[in-house]
Amino acid sequence: MPPDPPARPPTGPELVIADPAWRRVAGIERLVRRVCGDAAVVVVLDSDRAVRRLNARHRGRDKPTNVLTFPSGAGLAGEIVLARGVVAREAAAEGKSVAQHVAHLLLHGLLHLDGHDHHGAGEARRMEMAETRRLARLGVPNPWKTRRAPVAS
């Protein structure tokens, strides 16, 4: 009997919904798969509290942030962690859906895993342009142009 063929490594994202509030985002599983494609990433959808702890431990910043990225190996491999409350508040402030903002932040994390950064002005502009192009392919509006007009009182 011939030996079994070697197991293929898994392709595509693994999704961990650590904060149940994320389940209220319609189609979140499908969105993660669509944005991440075949990238060997683990996407963790967690609470502000959990992300605050990670941010303090790994970046020395004792506050929640929208997205944290932890590379593991070469290329598009690693973890992308999103904070539910921060993401929801930013989406509301920017006049977009949580799903649109999640798509943007996932792409942002994938670009970090691919070696992009935004510490300098030129780097930031190149990263924004890459995000905008990839979001357009997904049918998501340019996040740098979609700001809600102030509400008149």
Secondary structure, DSSP 8 states (H G I E B T S, - for coil): -----------S-EEEE-SGGGGGSTTHHHHHHHHHTT-EEEEEEE-HHHHHHHHHHHHS--S--SEEEEE-SSSSEEEEEEEHHHHHHHHHHTT--HHHHHHHHHHHHHHHHTT---SSHHHHHHHHHHHHHHHHHTT---TTT--------
